[in-house]
Amino acid sequence: MSGGLGPLPWGYVRRFGRVVFRQQQWKSTVSTHPKMPPCDFVPEKYKSYPYERIQKIREQNISPSLRMYYKKPLLLHQGHMQWLFDYEGRRYLDLFAGIVTVSVGHCHPKVTVATQKQLARLWHTTNIYMHPSIHEYAEKLASLFPDPLKVIYLTNSGSEANDLAMFMARLHTHNFDIISFRGSYHGGSPYTLGLTSIGPYKHGVANGFGCSTTMLPDVFRGPWGGRHCRDSPVQTLRKCSCSKGVCHANNQYIEQFKDTLNTSVPKTIAGFIAEPIQVQTGFGRTGSHFWGFQTHDVVPDIVTLAKGIGNGFPMAAVVTTKEIANSLAQNLHFNTFGGSPLACVVGAAVLDAIEEDGLQKNSRDVGTYMLLELAKLRDKFEIVGDVRGKGLMIGVEMVTDKHSRHPLPAEEINQIWEDCKDMGVLLGRGGLYNQTFRIKPPMCITKKDVDFAVEVFHTALQRHMERAAK
Ligand SMILES: Cc1ncc(COP(=O)(O)O)c(C=O)c1O
């Protein structure tokens, strides 16, 4: 899975040759119209511009490098927890959460009320004065990190947080080189683009000085991988001869990393940036821990947070040690909006909602349930190559067949994806070939929602098999 938007679905995908596999005669065993779980919320009537006018403005006045999902892009109007409503009042189960950002639910009532109160009190001062909310928030956020990660910088976006982390690592170590995983997304700023390793995001201008990549330990598509590699309820179907407690794939990928150290960088480096699972693993989403790095039993020197931190409010953070922070304190460092009273109140309300609504536990219970249900579809359909993840951080990789593991051609994946949308389920996309469905919903979804989503996906797969059999 790649981060960010993922490479672009329509007409932007590198293709693999199609491997033909034995077609089965597919008989429909699933309902043709899976029934959405009920929802009491009634959206307001849409009163803004007509769809066509919105499209025209988009063509004329909005950045053409922003691409949209779906043949007929959705015009969304309102959100409530795990649900989105379009301009015609149609309801969708949102399994992508604004690219893994709406952590506790769209317009979560408690976060909304806290934000509204702060909106009426004080929006902005900059940090040349003190205001209580940054202190309350910094204390709350720091309490969730192990020692010595106790110093917080608040920024406005993930790219800015990663920029700052790179800068700090370089300043503190007096080294320049940073290594990232191939296939990763770390942002679109000129600095972070050097770490981002997804072709379509690369532009033909000089960038990425001091940035090198190393092989991603992808135990499904990579050269090594077996049945016991993952910290996940679902393993790959690859054959494996490892005995218990031994993982040859792990050793091989570490060798690749050593190779990068020996061939691509100087003796000492400024840092290695990695996501615990490619892509967003913080705020309880993996279920077992609050932060993804905790599942690996390591304490990084710097942690960056974005996306789910603000449930959609633009904010991000860098968390580090006092010692590293002191290296940046040799000179001034300042940003205007980071840590605004508004952002800090939102951030604190999100942390409260995660705790009060039991969302880490919900991620573990509902996520594990979903992973296991999806694994049944992987066992049934040849084109579902892999199901992976932890908690509510799930990837479903589509292939031509399980043997070759070649990505399913774009037009076939696109149709399955469109069908899911038409039945009311929004999925994300990712992977170098855009071959992976990304499922990272607001952490408030229920098992009933999962049953619905799995039935929709099942129906879309069934329809695909019926088309392929014609
Ligand atoms: C893993 C990761 N890092 C960094 C970023 C960049 O964050 P932003 O878009 O807020 O700049 C993203 C965004 O998709 C991301 O997924």
Ligand as a Chemical Component Dictionary entry (heavy atoms), coordinates in Angstrom:
data_LIG
# 
_chem_comp.id                   LIG 
_chem_comp.type                 NON-POLYMER 
_chem_comp.pdbx_formal_charge   0 
_chem_comp.three_letter_code    LIG 
# 
loop_
_chem_comp_atom.comp_id 
_chem_comp_atom.atom_id 
_chem_comp_atom.alt_atom_id 
_chem_comp_atom.type_symbol 
_chem_comp_atom.charge 
_chem_comp_atom.model_Cartn_x 
_chem_comp_atom.model_Cartn_y 
_chem_comp_atom.model_Cartn_z 
_chem_comp_atom.pdbx_ordinal 
LIG C1 C1 C 0 2.479  8.477  5.278 1  
LIG C2 C2 C 0 2.269  9.905  4.868 2  
LIG N1 N1 N 0 3.220  10.799 5.146 3  
LIG C3 C3 C 0 3.076  12.097 4.783 4  
LIG C4 C4 C 0 1.940  12.537 4.123 5  
LIG C5 C5 C 0 1.810  13.990 3.713 6  
LIG O1 O1 O 0 0.835  14.622 4.484 7  
LIG P1 P1 P 0 0.114  15.956 3.949 8  
LIG O2 O2 O 0 -0.675 15.581 2.746 9  
LIG O3 O3 O 0 -0.712 16.392 5.131 10 
LIG O4 O4 O 0 1.189  16.944 3.626 11 
LIG C6 C6 C 0 0.919  11.628 3.844 12 
LIG C7 C7 C 0 -0.292 12.069 3.117 13 
LIG O5 O5 O 0 -0.937 11.306 2.440 14 
LIG C8 C8 C 0 1.091  10.271 4.220 15 
LIG O6 O6 O 0 0.162  9.361  3.936 16 
# 
loop_
_chem_comp_bond.comp_id 
_chem_comp_bond.atom_id_1 
_chem_comp_bond.atom_id_2 
_chem_comp_bond.value_order 
_chem_comp_bond.pdbx_ordinal 
LIG C1 C2 SING 1  
LIG C2 N1 SING 2  
LIG C2 C8 DOUB 3  
LIG N1 C3 DOUB 4  
LIG C3 C4 SING 5  
LIG C4 C5 SING 6  
LIG C4 C6 DOUB 7  
LIG C5 O1 SING 8  
LIG O1 P1 SING 9  
LIG P1 O2 DOUB 10 
LIG P1 O3 SING 11 
LIG P1 O4 SING 12 
LIG C6 C7 SING 13 
LIG C6 C8 SING 14 
LIG C7 O5 DOUB 15 
LIG C8 O6 SING 16 
# 
